[in-house]
Amino acid sequence: MTHPWFRGEETPRTLAHRGFVPPDSEHVVENSVAALAAGRAAGTVYLESDCHLTADGDVVLFHDDDLRRVTGDARLVADVRTRELVEIMSTRGGLALLRDVLDAFPDARFNLDVKADAAAEAVGEAVAREAHRVLLTSFSDDRRQAALAAAAARGGTPATSAGSRTLGRVVAALAARLPRLAARHLTGLDALQVPERHRGLRIVSPRLIDAAHRAGVEVHVWTVNDVETMTRLIGMGVDGIVTDRADLARAVVSDRGV
């Protein structure tokens, strides 16, 4: 049965990577409330973001372990109190606390990457009540499973995408021409969210797409920001484009009449 996260929306899906920061915007950074709002304004229902915990144990949408790249502050997110982080982000589009954005964007569907082990349980608990519109993922399958278990303990079943270990097993099985083994590794997944290539190795291929589709699993490719690559991947049959340029992706989908 298809998870509600996927229902009623066209494919290929556009996933606004860390929200959307329009090229001409000022004082707006990735993963901020303003970036999430811009993603919705660009026409995408799907907002992709990342989760960390503050020193107060609040789940915030932030990609890096520290604040350096986004704010110039070298401290770890985990070492900063929520109130101070709210102040720091007030001139950068607004701090996105997970509990708040789930309420602020009731029609959005969230794709959340759990970035820290300490955040897994809190993320799962926070999204349980909105599990029908949340997909949980992580590079760490253990972290992903911990978040899913925490959601399940509160009655929620989010959609999920494979972590690195599971993806590696799927790719290896397909390379060895063992489709049944690949299908076994795809069990329990809703999506494969992958780069087109990793360290020179092609990940996205017709074989991977076909195997995923036979298992009822979608393929979403990250992070794709140019029209030519978007068009080529959509032509291959991928189901979603994760992009910093939600505006361009929406235009590509519209132009293709899909």
C-alpha positions in Angstrom: 0.0 0.0 0.0 1.3 3.4 -1.0 2.2 5.7 2.0 0.1 8.9 2.2 3.3 11.0 1.7 3.2 10.0 -2.0 -0.5 10.1 -2.7 -2.3 12.8 -4.7 0.8 14.5 -6.1 2.3 14.3 -9.5 5.5 12.6 -10.4 8.3 13.4 -11.0 8.2 15.1 -7.6 10.1 18.3 -6.8 11.8 18.2 -3.4 13.0 21.7 -2.2 16.4 20.9 -0.8 16.8 22.7 2.5 13.9 24.8 1.4 14.5 27.3 -1.4 16.7 30.4 -1.3 15.8 32.5 -4.4 18.9 33.8 -6.2 17.9 37.4 -5.6 17.0 37.0 -1.9 18.8 38.8 0.9 19.1 37.7 4.5 17.6 34.3 3.9 19.6 31.1 4.5 18.9 27.4 3.8 16.6 25.5 6.2 15.2 28.7 7.6 11.4 29.4 7.9 11.7 31.8 5.0 13.4 29.2 2.8 10.7 26.7 3.6 8.1 29.3 2.7 9.9 30.1 -0.6 9.9 26.4 -1.4 6.1 26.3 -1.1 5.7 29.6 -3.0 7.8 28.0 -5.8 5.0 25.4 -6.1 6.5 22.4 -4.5 4.6 20.5 -1.8 7.8 18.6 -0.7 10.2 20.3 1.7 13.5 18.6 2.3 15.4 19.4 5.5 17.8 18.2 8.1 17.5 17.7 11.9 19.8 18.5 14.8 19.2 19.0 18.5 19.9 22.2 20.4 21.4 22.3 23.9 17.8 22.4 25.2 16.8 19.3 23.3 14.7 21.0 20.7 14.8 19.7 17.2 15.8 22.3 14.7 16.2 22.2 10.9 19.9 22.6 10.3 22.3 20.7 8.0 25.7 21.1 9.6 26.8 20.0 13.0 28.0 23.6 13.7 26.9 27.1 12.8 30.1 28.1 11.0 29.0 27.9 7.3 25.6 29.5 7.8 26.3 32.1 10.5 30.1 32.3 11.0 29.8 31.0 14.5 32.1 28.0 15.2 29.9 26.5 17.9 28.1 23.2 17.6 24.3 23.4 17.2 24.1 21.0 20.2 26.0 23.5 22.4 23.7 26.5 21.7 20.5 27.2 23.6 17.3 27.4 21.5 16.6 31.0 22.6 20.0 32.1 21.4 19.7 30.2 18.1 16.4 31.9 17.5 18.1 35.3 18.0 21.0 34.3 15.7 18.6 33.2 12.9 16.2 36.1 13.3 18.2 38.1 10.6 18.6 35.0 8.4 15.1 33.9 7.6 14.1 32.6 11.0 14.9 29.5 13.0 12.9 26.5 11.9 11.9 24.4 14.9 10.5 21.1 13.8 7.4 21.3 16.1 6.6 24.8 14.7 7.1 24.2 11.0 4.9 21.1 11.1 2.1 23.5 12.3 3.1 26.4 10.1 3.1 24.5 6.9 0.1 22.1 7.3 -0.2 21.4 3.6 3.5 20.6 3.1 5.0 17.2 3.1 8.4 16.9 4.9 11.4 14.9 3.9 13.6 14.9 7.0 17.2 13.7 7.3 18.2 12.9 10.8 21.8 14.2 11.1 22.7 13.4 14.7 22.3 10.2 16.8 21.0 12.3 19.7 18.2 13.7 17.5 16.8 10.4 16.3 14.3 9.7 19.1 13.2 13.3 19.4 12.6 13.6 15.7 10.5 10.4 15.6 8.4 11.6 18.6 7.9 15.0 17.0 6.6 13.7 13.7 4.5 10.8 15.0 1.3 12.9 14.9 2.0 14.0 11.3 3.5 10.8 10.1 1.2 10.7 7.1 3.1 13.6 5.6 6.6 12.9 6.7 9.4 10.8 5.2 12.3 10.0 7.5 15.7 9.2 6.2 19.4 9.3 7.3 22.8 8.3 5.9 22.8 6.0 9.0 20.4 3.2 8.8 20.6 2.8 12.6 19.7 6.4 13.1 16.9 6.1 10.7 15.5 3.0 12.3 15.7 4.7 15.8 13.7 7.6 14.5 11.1 5.3 12.9 10.8 3.3 16.2 10.3 6.4 18.2 7.5 7.5 15.8 5.9 4.0 15.9 5.9 4.1 19.7 3.6 7.1 19.5 1.4 5.6 16.8 3.0 7.1 13.7 4.3 5.4 10.6 6.3 7.8 8.5 7.5 6.9 5.0 11.3 6.1 4.8 14.2 6.1 2.4 17.3 3.8 2.6 20.4 4.7 4.5 23.9 4.2 3.1 24.3 0.7 4.2 21.1 -0.5 2.7 21.7 1.4 -0.5 25.1 -0.2 -0.8 23.6 -3.6 -0.5 21.0 -2.9 -3.2 23.7 -1.5 -5.6 26.0 -4.5 -4.9 23.2 -7.0 -5.5 22.3 -5.4 -8.8 25.9 -5.3 -9.9 26.2 -9.0 -9.1 23.0 -9.6 -11.2 21.1 -10.8 -8.1 17.7 -9.1 -8.5 16.0 -11.2 -5.9 18.6 -10.2 -3.3 18.2 -6.6 -4.3 14.4 -6.9 -3.9 15.0 -8.3 -0.4 17.1 -5.3 0.6 14.4 -3.0 -0.7 11.7 -4.5 1.6 10.3 -2.0 4.0 11.4 1.0 2.0 9.3 3.7 0.3 12.1 5.4 -1.6 15.8 5.4 -2.6 17.1 9.0 -2.3 20.5 8.9 -4.0 23.1 10.9 -5.8 23.5 10.1 -9.5 27.1 9.2 -8.8 29.2 8.6 -5.7 33.0 8.6 -5.8 33.0 7.9 -9.5 30.5 5.0 -9.2 27.2 5.4 -11.1 24.3 4.9 -8.7 21.4 5.9 -10.8 20.9 3.5 -13.7 18.0 1.9 -15.6 18.7 -1.3 -13.7 18.4 0.5 -10.3 15.2 2.3 -11.4 13.6 -0.8 -12.7 14.5 -2.9 -9.6 13.1 -0.1 -7.3 9.9 0.2 -9.3 9.3 -3.5 -9.3 9.6 -3.4 -5.5 7.2 -0.4 -5.3 10.0 1.9 -4.3 10.5 5.4 -5.8 13.9 6.8 -6.9 14.7 10.4 -5.9 18.0 12.0 -7.1 20.0 14.6 -5.2 21.1 17.4 -5.5 20.3 18.4 -9.1 20.3 22.1 -9.9 20.6 22.4 -13.7 17.8 22.0 -16.3 19.7 19.6 -18.6 20.4 17.1 -15.8 16.9 17.3 -14.5 15.5 16.7 -18.0 17.8 13.7 -18.6 17.0 12.1 -15.2 13.3 12.5 -15.7 13.6 10.9 -19.1 15.3 7.9 -17.4 12.2 7.5 -15.2 13.3 8.8 -11.8 10.4 9.8 -9.6 11.8 12.8 -7.8 14.4 15.6 -8.1 15.9 17.0 -4.9 17.1 20.4 -5.8 18.2 23.8 -4.6 16.4 25.3 -7.5 12.8 24.3 -6.9 11.7 27.1 -9.4 13.7 25.5 -12.2 12.5 22.0 -11.4 8.9 23.0 -11.3 9.3 24.7 -14.7 10.9 21.6 -16.2 8.1 19.4 -14.9 5.5 21.8 -16.3 7.2 22.2 -19.7 7.3 18.4 -20.1 3.6 18.2 -19.3 4.1 15.6 -16.6 
